[in-house]
Amino acid sequence: QSALTQPASVSGSPGQSITISCTGTSSDIPSYNYVSWYQQHPGKAPRVIIFDVTQRPSGVSHRFSGSKSGNTASLTISGLQAEDEADYYCSSYTSTSTDIIFGGGTRLTVL
Amino acid sequence: QVQLQESGPGLVKPSETLSLTCTVSDGSMRGNYWSWIRQPPGKGLEYIGYMYFGGSTNYNAALKSRVTISIDATEKQFYLRLTSVTAADTAVYYCARLRFSYGPFDYWGQGTQVTVSS
């Protein structure tokens, strides 16, 4: 099972909005509403910021939102802040023998 | 608030077995899925597998022939065993709670570096 496809990098200025895409296949993203997004700062463990496509865990800023259309899920960060600079990973449940798959990760740079 | 802590050798020789322990604090192991994820240096996250408290397991197909995850609920620990390691298994290994079999990974350990080298 190949990884979900994410852009290697995105960038934006403080206050702007950015969107990170995550593209899958018929075995995962379009078939289930079980897409999660994780934020990872350098040297730290990842933390979940979106689950079940659109749900935010308690304590996660409302500036983070998730959506899905067809075989692509998206993470949008509005009102970019310096602290948002990090790596972002999507994941999805799959119908293959491997239950969960990750994307390759996207590095967000806040200019 | 569930807390997870990985422990185990930081250096493993090629062809030997990597064994890690994850200790769970401030939470029950019942009703949850306990998992391992790894991250090679400079690369992305790779799902290794999980074990449900009730005993079912799921492993990454690419690693399935070499991986075993087990649980000792009385000790509040779960374990990763990866056999016949090579340099490609060098990574930071994370243990995590998987809320349901479909996600998300909602609590993570801090990670432990494992290097495969002679």
HADDOCK unambig.tbl for C-alpha pairs under 7 A between the chains (distance, minus, plus):
assign (segid A and resid 34 and name CA) (segid B and resid 102 and name CA) 6.29 0.50 0.50
assign (segid A and resid 34 and name CA) (segid B and resid 103 and name CA) 6.81 0.50 0.50
assign (segid A and resid 36 and name CA) (segid B and resid 104 and name CA) 6.18 0.50 0.50
assign (segid A and resid 44 and name CA) (segid B and resid 110 and name CA) 6.80 0.50 0.50
assign (segid A and resid 45 and name CA) (segid B and resid 108 and name CA) 6.67 0.50 0.50
assign (segid A and resid 45 and name CA) (segid B and resid 109 and name CA) 6.99 0.50 0.50
assign (segid A and resid 45 and name CA) (segid B and resid 110 and name CA) 5.45 0.50 0.50
assign (segid A and resid 45 and name CA) (segid B and resid 111 and name CA) 6.60 0.50 0.50
assign (segid A and resid 48 and name CA) (segid B and resid 105 and name CA) 6.84 0.50 0.50
assign (segid A and resid 48 and name CA) (segid B and resid 106 and name CA) 6.04 0.50 0.50
assign (segid A and resid 51 and name CA) (segid B and resid 104 and name CA) 6.04 0.50 0.50
assign (segid A and resid 93 and name CA) (segid B and resid 102 and name CA) 5.11 0.50 0.50
assign (segid A and resid 97 and name CA) (segid B and resid 61 and name CA) 6.47 0.50 0.50
assign (segid A and resid 98 and name CA) (segid B and resid 58 and name CA) 6.81 0.50 0.50
assign (segid A and resid 98 and name CA) (segid B and resid 59 and name CA) 6.09 0.50 0.50
assign (segid A and resid 98 and name CA) (segid B and resid 60 and name CA) 4.85 0.50 0.50
assign (segid A and resid 98 and name CA) (segid B and resid 61 and name CA) 5.65 0.50 0.50
assign (segid A and resid 99 and name CA) (segid B and resid 58 and name CA) 6.79 0.50 0.50
assign (segid A and resid 99 and name CA) (segid B and resid 102 and name CA) 6.90 0.50 0.50
assign (segid A and resid 100 and name CA) (segid B and resid 47 and name CA) 6.76 0.50 0.50
assign (segid A and resid 100 and name CA) (segid B and resid 102 and name CA) 6.79 0.50 0.50
assign (segid A and resid 101 and name CA) (segid B and resid 47 and name CA) 6.51 0.50 0.50
assign (segid A and resid 102 and name CA) (segid B and resid 45 and name CA) 6.53 0.50 0.50
assign (segid A and resid 102 and name CA) (segid B and resid 46 and name CA) 6.59 0.50 0.50
assign (segid A and resid 104 and name CA) (segid B and resid 44 and name CA) 5.41 0.50 0.50
assign (segid A and resid 105 and name CA) (segid B and resid 44 and name CA) 5.91 0.50 0.50
